[in-house]
Amino acid sequence: MAYLVPGIIHYRKVQAISKTKGHPIIPLVVRRIRIACLSWVLLALGSFIFHASQTAWGELVDELGMMSVSCSMCYALRGRHPVTAGISGLVFYFIFFGVVFASMMIYIMCGYHPFFASVFIITSLVSVILLKTMPHSNVEFTQRIHKGVVHAITGYCIWHIDQVCVSRKWSVGHTAYEWELQYWSHPIWHLLTASAGQSFLGALTLCHLYSFKDRETDEKFPLKRE
């Protein structure tokens, strides 16, 4: 449910913006943001399947949902950054998606989860770095990014605590989940990462909306001519 919230909320927001008469945001951008929003819905379904089934194939569905989030968020930034604009953007995405595809094939064959976790973190960082280095500034935009980063890092640290609990190495003389607080480590991880998603999707939408108010930025990265 936590992952459904940011996806649905921002999908509805983008829908409302796209139907506003005279609004400069173009249909191509709307489609990209919609895909990013729907990827969070896919992540919610994948996470539900994995936690309900506790199977290897369920875990893979969950992980594919995670990769869809990081990849769609990155692709939604097409044309809004010097790296993602024009010919350089085509080269960037060719390399980005090529590496992601090759990495997922390697992971499926070897099944080594730390490798997948590393790929997911790196691809997610790419989107965050692109957002952070956008060629325009806005207080709300910056605040959303900072909030998302803090919640994502905190959630990831708590996830590691959860993994320690599961491995029964929490502390000497204590077994896994002996303390009540340990039961909440995994749910808190999901809630914090969902909150991070809410912030990043908000920043993603704002970076497109505010960019149209910046004439110099628009001339440098002309989305309307895409």
LUMLUMZA-449795 format. One line per field, with one value per residue: residue number from 1; x, y, z of N, C-alpha, C, O, CB in turn. Coordinates in steps of 0.001 Angstrom, whole numbers, plus 500000, padded with zeros to 6 digits. Glycine has a CB too. Example, Ala and Ser with C-alpha at 12.3 -4.5 7.8 and 13.67 -1.06 7.14 Angstrom:
2
i c(1,2) $
nu c(513190,512850) $
nv c(494310,497750) $
nw c(507800,507080) $
cau c(512300,513670) $
cav c(495500,498940) $
caw c(507800,507140) $
cu c(513200,512900) $
cv c(496700,500030) $
cw c(507800,507870) $
ou c(514236,513409) $
ov c(496681,501138) $
ow c(508465,508039) $
cbu c(511308,514084) $
cbv c(495527,499402) $
cbw c(509046,505725) $
This chain:
226
i c(1,2,3,4,5,6,7,8,9,10,11,12,13,14,15,16,17,18,19,20,21,22,23,24,25,26,27,28,29,30,31,32,33,34,35,36,37,38,39,40,41,42,43,44,45,46,47,48,49,50,51,52,53,54,55,56,57,58,59,60,61,62,63,64,65,66,67,68,69,70,71,72,73,74,75,76,77,78,79,80,81,82,83,84,85,86,87,88,89,90,91,92,93,94,95,96,97,98,99,100,101,102,103,104,105,106,107,108,109,110,111,112,113,114,115,116,117,118,119,120,121,122,123,124,125,126,127,128,129,130,131,132,133,134,135,136,137,138,139,140,141,142,143,144,145,146,147,148,149,150,151,152,153,154,155,156,157,158,159,160,161,162,163,164,165,166,167,168,169,170,171,172,173,174,175,176,177,178,179,180,181,182,183,184,185,186,187,188,189,190,191,192,193,194,195,196,197,198,199,200,201,202,203,204,205,206,207,208,209,210,211,212,213,214,215,216,217,218,219,220,221,222,223,224,225,226) $
nu c(500837,501987,503731,501986,500766,502495,502778,500115,499118,500799,500424,497755,498014,499625,497931,495871,497265,497965,495527,494898,494059,496148,498468,501999,503359,504319,502814,504588,506333,504503,503732,506119,506420,504119,504730,506829,505414,503635,505465,505979,503615,503829,506021,504827,503000,504815,506281,504271,503605,506007,506315,504036,504260,506862,508812,511336,510790,508914,510491,512095,510200,509608,512116,512379,510413,511627,513826,512450,511470,513833,514897,512811,512450,514877,514750,512623,513761,514733,516112,516082,518447,521939,523324,521358,520215,519665,522012,523969,522385,521089,523233,523940,521621,521602,523920,523293,520872,521820,523802,522198,520505,522386,523432,521206,520765,523082,522643,520309,521322,523352,522260,523123,522424,523593,524916,522790,521641,523656,523636,521055,521221,523188,521968,519782,521056,522039,519749,519091,521378,521237,518843,519626,521556,520288,519843,518591,517187,515089,513384,511469,511793,514479,514239,512568,514205,516307,514876,513987,516441,517429,515422,515626,518260,518160,516169,517471,519563,518095,517026,519279,519611,517383,518130,520239,518848,517338,519346,520078,522102,522008,522822,525033,523755,521121,518281,516898,514533,513769,513318,510704,510836,512333,510595,509485,511367,511537,508955,509237,511344,510090,508150,509705,511170,509055,508179,510417,510147,507806,508798,510799,509324,507742,509724,510595,508357,508206,510631,510161,507960,508817,510916,509884,509341,511692,513289,515854,516886,515093,515692,518196,517823,515731,512772,510372,510900,511401) $
nv c(498792,501197,501795,502105,504536,506958,506556,506562,509046,510974,510294,511015,513752,514565,513890,515735,518134,517874,518156,520748,523745,525466,524914,524558,522057,519236,516498,514267,514449,514149,511477,510152,510767,509586,506878,506588,506945,504762,502725,502631,501589,499073,498184,498032,495921,493863,493709,492946,490402,489018,489105,487788,485266,484332,483176,482245,483114,485048,486886,487714,489033,491162,492421,493127,495045,496966,497691,498735,501074,502620,502826,503972,506413,507613,507737,509466,511899,512693,515019,517112,517728,518452,516061,514292,515356,515875,514454,513457,512577,510390,508630,508355,507076,504754,503464,503335,501766,499511,498569,498068,496023,493978,493573,492620,490214,488841,488705,487131,484732,484137,484674,486117,488093,490492,491584,492371,494285,496206,497076,498154,500260,501879,502590,503983,506090,507445,508703,510387,512025,513287,514719,516378,517977,519612,522224,524496,526232,525751,526279,524528,522301,521553,520976,518743,516833,516618,515667,513215,511875,511693,510096,507784,506879,506513,504545,502489,501892,500922,498694,497086,496546,494959,492754,491766,490953,488861,487085,486150,487305,489417,490191,489003,486256,486752,485937,485961,488515,488802,491074,493463,495801,495029,493742,495750,496741,495996,496799,499587,500207,499883,501910,504258,504217,504429,506979,508364,507881,509334,511927,512077,511659,513929,515897,515246,515873,518635,519531,519491,521196,523729,524228,525186,527754,528975,530600,530660,528153,526557,527184,526126,523432,522215,520875,521029,520654,518035) $
nw c(500000,500729,498614,496545,497011,496425,493632,492586,493504,492232,489584,489199,489645,487494,485428,485876,485453,482747,481533,481875,480352,478115,479471,479489,479541,477727,475808,475490,477642,479701,479313,479958,482684,483644,483178,484990,487363,487259,487482,490172,491088,489947,491413,493932,493530,492923,495299,497048,496015,496432,499288,500019,498852,499328,497659,495199,492584,493163,494498,492375,490774,492460,492485,489804,489713,491340,489724,487569,488651,489202,486606,485032,486321,485743,482919,482596,482877,480507,478329,480145,481304,480794,480275,479456,477218,473694,471294,472996,475043,473893,473600,476277,477398,475887,476790,479528,479716,478445,480200,482441,481458,480850,483395,484817,483484,484193,486947,487096,486209,488078,490594,492810,495374,496632,494419,492746,494468,494502,491831,491691,493562,492373,489890,490875,492152,489940,488861,491009,491170,488671,489000,491110,489935,488114,485631,486783,489572,492424,495398,496587,494948,495497,498242,498206,496970,498852,501082,500061,499682,502321,503557,501989,502483,505274,505408,504029,505780,507952,506755,506601,509304,509667,508096,509586,511823,510743,510072,512512,514007,515685,518324,520904,522611,522020,520084,516705,516127,518798,520250,520473,518895,516721,515004,513568,511865,509108,507980,508470,506795,504294,504446,504663,502242,500484,501130,500271,497542,497034,497390,495395,493024,493136,492856,490315,488736,489261,488163,485464,485211,486232,484576,482223,482835,482804,480514,479395,480061,478684,476035,475875,476377,474502,474905,473527,470883,470600) $
cau c(500000,502858,504285,500892,500391,503176,502496,498754,498975,501458,499773,496555,498461,500074,496716,495175,498066,497910,494204,494738,494192,497235,499663,503065,503945,503958,502341,505680,506797,503434,503819,507280,506134,503123,505436,507547,504409,503135,506516,505801,502497,504411,506832,503899,502499,505925,506590,503171,503745,507167,506065,502938,504635,508171,509416,512407,510199,508288,511579,512505,509165,509838,513344,512090,509688,512619,514591,511568,511405,515075,515084,511789,512741,515999,514320,511710,514578,515211,516034,516064,519799,522911,523709,520249,519656,520268,522743,524634,521354,520892,524395,523823,520585,522027,524858,522587,519982,522633,524421,521128,520072,523464,523530,520075,521008,524105,522023,519384,522122,524137,521400,523843,521622,524387,525199,521584,521499,524628,523137,519889,521674,523894,521001,518983,521916,522128,518576,519193,522434,520703,517889,520345,522386,519473,520316,517736,517029,513806,513487,510658,512442,515653,513789,512044,515344,516994,514013,514023,517747,517501,514541,516148,519450,517712,515477,518448,520263,517172,516939,520434,519303,516442,518876,520991,517856,516981,520498,520270,523377,521711,523775,525357,522752,519766,517884,516239,513215,513433,512840,509515,511198,512893,509503,509100,512461,511222,507899,509743,512124,509159,507507,510680,511468,507855,508229,511454,509539,506891,509608,511481,508318,507393,510832,510581,507299,508570,511745,509584,507063,509548,511852,509212,509329,513059,513440,517220,517005,514296,516394,519362,517352,514387,511896,509257,511323,511683) $
cav c(500000,502383,502094,502527,505930,507957,506337,506995,510480,511783,510008,511862,515140,514782,513851,517019,519168,517692,518554,522182,524466,526429,524552,524285,520721,518562,515118,513317,514532,513566,510016,509685,510855,508540,505594,506586,506745,503384,501814,502474,500656,497765,497823,497641,494582,492929,493555,492171,489006,488413,488912,486827,483928,483930,482280,482836,483845,486237,487830,488269,489998,492328,493084,493756,496266,497921,498194,499560,502385,503368,503080,504894,507733,508150,508051,510609,513119,512902,516382,518130,517830,518391,514674,513547,516111,515753,513247,512932,511870,509084,507803,508084,506072,503492,502842,503097,500603,498357,498082,497516,494747,492997,493291,491783,488878,488225,488415,486005,483506,483810,484741,486723,489279,491715,492153,493100,495453,497206,497623,498989,501478,502716,503150,504963,507254,508176,509576,511408,512970,514096,515663,517332,518869,520258,523580,525551,526033,526072,525883,523335,521221,521142,520380,517397,515948,516383,514805,511879,511269,511367,508965,506597,506415,506010,503285,501471,501509,500098,497408,496296,496064,493858,491600,491241,490256,487613,486180,485733,487807,490739,490395,487789,485843,487099,485313,486867,489065,488626,492362,493921,496816,494392,493378,496920,497202,495832,497739,500964,500312,500107,503225,505306,504231,504948,508427,508852,507866,510479,513139,512068,511871,515345,516649,514940,516687,520047,519884,519739,522349,524962,524443,525968,529143,529441,530683,530315,526696,525952,527345,525264,522051,522409,519701,521184,520254,516591) $
caw c(500000,500819,497295,495667,497302,495592,492222,492247,493761,491198,488306,489157,489522,486117,484614,486049,484802,481296,481055,482084,479091,478021,480229,478516,479599,476479,475983,475610,479030,480517,479196,480705,484118,483907,483253,486264,488417,487172,487934,491623,491234,489643,492577,494997,493219,493046,496722,497627,495570,497101,500717,500189,498380,499873,496676,494394,491462,493742,494755,491087,490381,493317,492040,488513,490054,491829,488592,486739,489307,488987,485173,484524,486886,484980,481554,482643,482884,479138,477823,481202,481861,479693,479998,478860,476102,472375,470915,474194,475795,473252,473968,477715,477653,475264,477731,480793,479613,478093,481430,483277,480881,481036,484837,485218,482941,485049,488240,486933,486062,489278,491771,493929,495705,496800,493094,492342,495345,494048,490564,491991,494237,491395,488939,491611,492368,488672,488789,492065,490774,487570,489588,491950,489118,487088,485331,487329,491017,493017,496802,496816,494201,496269,499495,497920,496721,500129,501898,499475,499950,503754,503829,501314,503210,506575,505167,503647,507021,508730,506050,507030,510651,509469,507596,510718,512654,510067,510100,513904,514505,516232,519404,521625,523589,521585,518826,515757,516458,520209,520741,519746,517910,515531,514099,512784,511018,507682,507587,508464,505561,503186,504603,504375,500805,499822,501338,499359,496211,496980,497234,494098,491976,493204,492271,488881,488131,489378,487276,484140,485271,486427,483476,481191,483264,482637,479069,479019,480162,477619,474780,475914,476332,473927,474912,472607,469534,470622) $
cu c(500872,503410,503206,500622,501140,502876,501143,498583,499574,500915,498545,496930,498868,498887,495990,495928,497939,496575,493934,494996,495342,498474,500752,503643,503426,503574,503453,506216,505780,503513,504986,507040,505089,503789,506187,506589,503910,504184,506442,504627,502985,505267,505950,503384,503595,506279,505522,503306,504886,506875,504956,503375,505924,508860,510498,511831,509490,509319,512030,511500,509330,511040,513172,511296,510633,513408,513741,511453,512650,515258,514082,511996,513871,515550,513375,512453,515173,515002,516087,517423,520781,523296,522629,519635,520397,520945,523434,523650,521091,522016,524299,522815,520911,522967,524145,521736,520734,523277,523378,520703,521129,523572,522414,520224,522032,523491,521094,520157,522843,523318,522048,523201,522446,524747,524000,521433,522438,524160,521961,520299,522341,522927,520111,519775,522042,520971,518666,520236,521960,519714,518616,521112,521602,519922,519345,517520,515640,513827,512716,511277,513628,515256,513278,513183,516043,516184,514052,515322,517856,516651,515065,517348,519067,517026,516442,519232,519377,516989,518104,520237,518364,517166,519706,520067,517530,518116,520838,521638,523200,522658,524001,524265,521326,519478,517139,514845,512801,512868,511696,509878,511711,511806,509173,510189,512126,510056,508370,510584,511212,508520,508461,511020,510259,507798,509289,510915,508587,507662,510256,510508,507868,508462,510876,509543,507662,509670,511245,508721,507826,510507,511212,509128,510706,513386,514836,517424,516262,514988,517608,518994,515919,513543,510821,509628,511634,510703) $
cv c(501259,502776,502514,504020,506939,507800,506878,508497,511307,511480,510901,513333,515464,514760,515188,518145,519080,518134,520039,522927,525466,526064,524085,522877,519884,517099,514094,513274,513895,512043,509459,509713,509814,507175,505486,506339,505298,502365,501606,501553,499235,497274,497359,496223,493532,492660,492715,490685,488314,488125,487889,485402,483403,482906,483014,483646,485113,487306,488497,489304,491293,493122,493740,495044,497350,498530,499072,500969,503204,503733,504098,506305,508399,508571,509256,511938,513415,514357,517464,518367,517775,516967,513920,514239,515817,514411,512618,512150,510487,508122,507396,506975,504726,502738,502445,501835,499338,497731,497435,496141,493659,492592,492385,490367,488132,487824,487200,484687,483122,483848,485352,488066,490538,492385,492953,494377,496573,497876,498560,500308,502423,503364,504198,506249,508092,509168,510709,512462,513865,515137,516776,518359,519490,521712,524684,525234,526471,525509,524595,522115,520657,520453,518965,516404,515603,515447,513369,511157,510826,510145,507676,506025,505833,504657,502167,500985,500593,498731,496498,495754,494869,492597,490948,490444,488890,486597,485702,486144,489187,491089,489070,487483,486164,486436,486322,487252,488792,489918,492842,494908,496194,493997,494525,497366,497105,496727,499191,501216,500597,501493,504360,505372,504706,506468,509058,508906,509021,511768,513204,512264,513321,516216,516452,515788,518160,520433,520145,520997,523654,525250,525274,527446,529781,529451,530264,528799,526020,526064,526409,523793,522038,521142,519791,520711,518763,515848) $
cw c(500000,499452,496299,495792,496429,494102,491808,492408,492626,489803,488143,488994,488093,485163,484668,485346,483288,480706,481251,480781,479154,478806,479269,478536,478440,476727,476176,477033,479961,480492,480002,482212,484508,484066,484574,487421,488441,487602,489448,491928,490969,490809,493731,494771,493384,494499,497415,497278,496304,498579,500963,499844,499001,498967,495891,493231,491952,494030,493460,490589,491168,492817,490672,488718,490538,490677,487678,487321,488984,487510,484633,485070,486107,483582,481516,482643,481511,478712,478873,481831,480700,479299,479232,477646,474800,472113,472121,475052,475218,473620,475434,477987,477008,476212,479016,480727,479194,479316,482341,482777,481116,482505,485306,484685,483794,486386,488153,486844,487354,490561,492997,494282,495948,495475,492605,493158,494900,492757,490816,492628,493244,490421,489610,491840,491092,488558,489800,491696,489634,488084,490341,491135,487964,486878,485740,488795,491460,494426,497066,496150,494993,497563,499293,497696,498029,501029,501380,499772,501405,504073,503189,502067,504561,506423,504825,504872,507870,508076,506447,508442,510559,509007,508693,511634,512052,510158,511506,514450,515148,517379,520120,522648,523207,520246,517962,516236,517906,520801,519865,518633,516617,514526,513142,511810,509532,507232,507524,507220,504373,503256,504238,502889,500000,499959,500432,497930,496006,496711,495853,492936,491947,492581,490756,488158,488137,488393,485859,484150,485358,485286,482376,481556,483088,481146,478623,479041,479021,476269,474711,475779,475824,473860,473840,471187,469485,469752) $
ou c(500542,503544,503494,500292,500489,502734,501028,497979,498936,500954,498323,496246,498500,498845,495550,495316,497817,496493,492884,496050,495486,499442,500483,504371,502219,503965,503288,506516,506146,503377,504861,507419,505170,503456,506190,506916,503781,503840,506797,504648,502606,505241,506287,503334,503351,506546,505831,503142,504754,507155,504943,502919,506084,509413,510571,512321,509464,509063,512313,511892,509208,510990,513756,511481,510468,513638,514238,511351,512544,515724,514452,511747,513829,515927,513331,511847,516023,513881,516133,517539,520495,523563,522932,518641,521598,520525,523479,524025,520893,521777,524544,523112,520535,522827,524362,521859,520335,523299,523631,520555,520798,523776,522643,519849,521871,523773,521099,519703,522941,523635,521580,523405,522025,524869,524152,521131,522065,524273,521881,519775,522092,523040,519731,519237,522142,521176,518354,520006,522244,519740,518273,521304,522188,520337,519295,517656,515085,514249,513238,511286,513766,515864,513529,513130,516339,516739,514140,515317,518318,517105,514959,517436,519579,517265,516269,519531,519854,516817,517932,520648,518524,516857,519858,520447,517456,517877,521783,522246,524117,523232,523230,523895,520404,520346,516790,514078,511624,512054,511718,509296,511543,512072,508651,509963,512402,510163,507961,510546,511520,508370,508062,511145,510422,507416,509088,511187,508555,507238,510264,510827,507639,508154,511163,509817,507456,509652,511842,508750,507516,510872,511911,508876,510852,513725,514992,518057,516736,514893,517997,519718,514986,513593,510396,508743,512082,510778) $
ov c(502256,503964,503203,504688,507722,508793,507574,509152,512229,512346,511473,514076,516506,515526,515711,519009,520105,518451,520544,522752,526211,526823,523316,522522,519833,516523,513148,512205,513187,511395,508420,508784,509226,506413,504431,505606,504691,501266,500540,500821,498302,496092,496401,495418,492448,491521,491877,489820,487172,487029,487209,484442,482197,481911,484242,484733,486126,488494,489695,490336,492385,494350,494791,496017,498520,499739,500030,501944,504349,504829,504986,507284,509601,509643,509981,512988,514295,514867,518644,519129,517115,516695,513018,513760,515546,513375,511395,511180,509525,506950,506243,506036,503678,501531,501351,500946,498228,496508,496390,495205,492549,491420,491478,489411,486945,486744,486344,483657,481942,483140,485134,489059,491604,493608,494070,495434,497746,499093,499636,501362,503628,504558,505186,507351,509317,510329,511857,513656,515062,516293,517953,519489,519857,522369,525721,524083,527438,524371,523674,521025,519443,519454,518086,515272,514437,514547,512421,509965,509721,509248,506601,504813,504787,503738,501032,499796,499609,497726,495290,494633,493886,491498,489727,489396,487889,485398,484932,485428,490008,492178,488127,488341,485886,486384,487408,486405,488579,489885,492649,494859,496767,493925,494305,498274,498036,497363,499942,502308,501450,502166,505317,506463,505319,507166,510147,509855,509625,512598,514257,512958,513886,517165,517389,516350,518860,521535,520937,521776,524597,526403,525994,528291,530997,528411,529597,528237,525034,525155,525959,523006,521872,520414,518771,520404,518262,514624) $
ow c(499358,499160,495320,494812,495738,493389,490799,491559,492119,488929,487076,488290,487551,484199,483644,484719,482617,479519,480852,480170,480123,478814,478346,477609,478201,477742,476946,477565,480899,481529,480650,482925,485586,484973,485208,488355,489504,488037,489951,492918,491676,491151,494427,495702,493914,494883,498263,498138,496743,499066,501990,500465,499187,499435,495912,492925,491252,493834,493439,490044,490615,492735,490410,487987,490193,490649,487086,486577,488543,487198,483865,484368,485843,483108,480522,482431,481377,478726,478525,482791,479701,478129,478451,477100,474802,472626,472252,475710,475960,473914,475788,478725,477532,476410,479538,481570,479545,479458,482941,483563,481534,482822,486106,485364,484080,486905,489039,487341,487692,491517,494114,493583,495496,495410,492111,492606,494917,492605,490222,492266,493266,490144,488983,491736,491164,488203,489483,491887,489624,487660,490226,491583,486946,487833,485079,489210,490938,494628,497693,496721,495140,497946,500117,498176,498290,501660,502162,500080,501691,504784,503779,502264,504958,507206,505269,504984,508436,508767,506609,508743,511281,509467,508726,512156,512765,510302,511685,515246,515154,517394,519946,523449,523974,519375,518426,516694,518194,521724,518649,517549,515541,513326,512050,511011,508776,506183,506639,506652,503541,502236,503576,502333,498945,499019,499894,497193,494933,495907,495215,491971,490877,491859,490011,487098,487146,487845,485129,483197,484631,485059,481664,480697,483215,480580,477601,478148,478458,475445,473634,475169,476609,472868,473297,470388,468454,469642) $
cbu c(499053,504019,505034,499622,500655,504670,502569,497736,499643,502965,499375,495716,499627,501109,495785,495011,499535,498163,493139,495687,492883,496763,499344,504159,503628,505121,501523,506795,507050,502052,503962,508493,505647,502085,506414,508290,503221,502681,507902,505583,501332,505256,507696,502719,501940,507135,506709,501814,503983,508393,505698,501743,504779,508005,508344,513348,509208,507536,512766,512667,507748,510055,514492,511311,508636,513570,515174,510168,511255,516279,514962,510387,513113,517129,513636,510826,515697,514486,514810,515091,520087,524155,524015,519183,519701,521256,523773,525261,520067,520811,525725,523417,519242,522731,526024,521707,518862,523697,525131,519919,519797,524814,523504,518759,521494,525297,521242,518506,523142,525298,520931,525349,520796,525654,525553,520333,521786,526007,522717,518926,522647,524923,520133,518522,523307,522119,517299,519555,523711,520024,516921,521295,523586,517979,520594,516365,518109,512607,512970,509236,512913,516536,512705,511120,516337,517249,512558,513818,518874,517042,513131,516541,520451,516758,514467,519413,520666,515813,516932,521712,518673,515365,519780,521673,516562,516630,521702,520106,524408,520260,523276,526727,523045,519592,517007,516153,512174,514670,513981,508523,512248,513700,508253,508753,513710,510886,506745,510573,512927,508072,507010,511947,511900,506576,508526,512712,508811,506093,510688,512239,507106,507166,512167,510297,505979,509019,512805,508753,506128,510296,512334,507819,508880,514063,513145,518222,516467,512923,516827,520122,517450,514513,511246,508806,512556,511632) $
cbv c(500005,502122,500884,501741,506240,507871,504875,506266,510852,511544,508510,511670,515410,513715,512723,517350,519049,516239,517751,522685,525185,527738,523448,525231,520036,518639,514721,513669,515997,514035,509608,510529,512276,508489,505434,507913,507705,503079,502356,503844,501026,497835,499013,498627,494539,493458,494934,492712,488943,489339,490243,487229,483942,483344,481718,481737,482942,485880,487117,487152,489409,491894,492082,492785,495980,497244,497038,498913,502222,502549,501779,504391,507619,507115,506836,510519,512996,511948,516539,517737,516684,519150,513948,513321,517604,516838,513567,514075,512679,509240,508566,509356,506571,503759,503796,504298,500888,498751,499231,498465,494907,493570,494585,492391,488968,489194,489639,486200,483683,484763,483390,486907,488999,491400,491039,492214,495067,496556,496485,498246,501135,501890,502030,504378,506807,507194,508773,510754,512212,513198,514929,516602,518108,520208,523698,525659,526812,525498,527001,523550,521729,522346,521232,517427,516603,517717,515333,511961,512253,512565,509264,506933,507564,507016,503446,502027,502774,500803,497627,497139,497190,494252,492016,492384,491104,487881,486863,484227,487876,490800,491482,487917,486472,488640,484067,486220,488493,488177,493405,494573,497750,493163,492986,498059,496404,494370,497635,501247,499024,499034,503408,505079,502830,504303,508753,507949,506567,510600,513199,510760,510950,515762,516220,513447,516477,520356,518764,518531,522225,524913,523106,525419,529244,528544,532090,531001,526197,526604,528802,525486,521374,522974,519537,522650,521065,516042) $
cbw c(501228,501792,496762,495985,498769,495812,491906,493116,495091,491227,488212,490435,490470,485705,485087,487547,485215,480947,481760,483193,478747,478468,481275,478736,480947,475477,474802,474639,479437,480017,477729,480360,484495,482773,482064,486466,488214,485751,487540,492294,490269,488353,493020,495075,491790,492312,497403,497130,494049,496979,501372,499316,496885,501293,495718,493862,490695,495019,495426,490053,490607,494785,491992,487594,491117,492817,487802,486621,490837,489479,484392,484892,488385,484886,480928,483873,483912,478160,477059,482270,482907,480075,481296,479892,476402,472191,469830,475014,475813,471722,473707,478469,477142,473892,478046,481146,478615,477095,482165,483300,479365,480540,485638,484728,481480,485272,488740,485671,484943,489405,492108,493584,496919,497559,492077,492505,496816,493837,489606,492913,495383,490628,488334,492956,492846,487470,489022,493421,490355,486525,490535,492864,488568,487478,483867,486556,491800,492176,497713,496299,492815,496575,500122,496681,495740,500853,501900,497986,499614,504608,503322,499867,503400,507244,504054,502579,507837,508876,504514,506965,511516,508451,506443,511497,512795,508598,509496,514020,513364,516714,520393,522313,524882,521480,519083,514372,515520,521002,520769,520716,518483,515930,514901,513708,511312,507391,508549,509735,505317,503187,506045,505184,500333,500418,502822,499427,495983,498297,498319,493916,492192,494640,492903,488649,488866,490799,487265,483681,486452,487722,482912,480948,484721,483431,478594,479958,481514,477552,474601,477194,477730,472548,476277,472579,469090,472052) $
